[in-house]
């Protein structure tokens, strides 16, 4: 029975992701952040000051989720919120100095986690694996332009 499951792509992807996610969580635990919170820090650091709404769109989360994430990061002193000078209805979110330091250490720990996760592959296999995952993710996000075929 187990062999029937371990030959299925969905099962393999789920368990590989679970393994990677748990390793990442352990690596980030000393920083008191989650992988999701690290993703917010990455998005906020990569662009000009963003509104909460723009950051939510970039991350692919809804407004309510983004507010909760920013609340958590703000409580930890990692981000600051301020009103947009251009539109007082918007909150701009920026990293604090502590947030930038935490991001740098989180990125370092994340890279170590990736390296350990891919350690069983040759460098060429690891590069190919990542490239294939990027393609699959891009294909999943692309709009379905093909009309449904009738059988």
N, C-alpha and C positions, 0 to 999 in steps of 0.2 A: 504493500500500500504506500509506504513512504517513497518508494522509487517512482510511483505514479505521480506523486506531488512534485518531487524534486526535478522532474523533467519538464515541468510547466513554467513558462516564462513569468507569469504573474506571481507565482509562489517564489521563484528565485529573486525577482526584483524586490518583492516585499521584504524578504528576509535579508537581502543585502542592504536595503535602505534602513531597515530596523537596526542592523548591526552598526552601520555607519552613523546613524542618528544617536544611538546610545553612546558610542565612542565620542562623538562630538559633544554630547551633553556632559559627559564626565570631564572632558578637556576644558569646557567653559565654566564648570561649576565653581572653581576657585575665584573666578572673576565675578560671580554672582549674576551672570546673564545666561539667557537661553539662546539657542540657535536663531530663533525668530527675532529676538532683540538684537543679536549681532547683525542680522540682515537689515534691520532698520538703521542701525548705525552706518552700515556700508552705503546704503542708499542716500542717507543724509550727507555723508562725507563726499560722495561722488559728484554732487551737483551743487549749483548755486543754492543759497537758502531756499528750501522748499516749504510750501504750505503742507499742512497735514493731509489735505485732500490729494495734492500732487504726489506726496510720498506714498499714500495708500494706493493710488493708481499704479505707481511704479512697482510696488510690492505685490499687487494683485489681491489686496484685501479690502474689505468694506470699511466705511468711515468709522463705524462703531468699534471694530477691531483695532483700527489705527489709533483711535483715541485711547483705548485701554493700553496699547503698547507704549504710546508716548507718555501716558500717566506713569507707568511702571518705570520707564527710563528717566523721567523727570524726578521721581521720588529717589532714585539712586544717584541723582546728580550728574547724569550722563548727557542730558539734553536740556535745552531751555526753550520755552515757548514765548513768543511775543507777537503782538498784533502787527499785521502787515501795514506798512505806511501807505501802501497803494489801495488797500481794500481792508477796512477795519473788521469786516466779517471773517477774514481769514487769519489763521494762526500760522506764523512762520516757526519752523522748528530747526534748531541748530545744535551741533555738538558743543559741549563744554570742553574745557581742557582735559578734565577727567574722562569725558566721553572719548576724546581723541586717543588718549593713552590706553583706555580699555579696548578701543577698536584695534589699535596696533597689536596689543597682546592677544586679543581674540583672533585676529587674522593669523598671527604666528601659530597659535594653538590649532586653529582650523587647518592650516597647511600641514602641520605635523600629523593631524588626524587623517587627512587625505593620503599623505605619504604612507602611513601605516596601513590604511585600508587597501591601497594599491600595491603593497609590498610583495604580494605573491605573483605579480605580473612583471614582465620585462618592461623597460621604459617604453619600447615601441608598442607593446600591448596596452600599457596604461594610457598612452597618448591616443591610440585608436579607440579604446573603450570610452574615453571622455568625448572624443569627436563623435562617435556613434550616439552617445547619450544626448549630446547637443542637438544632433540632427533629429532624433526621435522627439525631443522636447519641442523643437521648432515646428516639426510636422504636426504635433498635437495642438499647438497654439494657432496654426494657420487656419484661416477660414476654409470651410469645405466648399469649394467652388464646383465640385463635380456633381452633376445631377444624379439622383438615385437611379440605378439600373434596375429594370424589372427582370425577374427570372422567368 
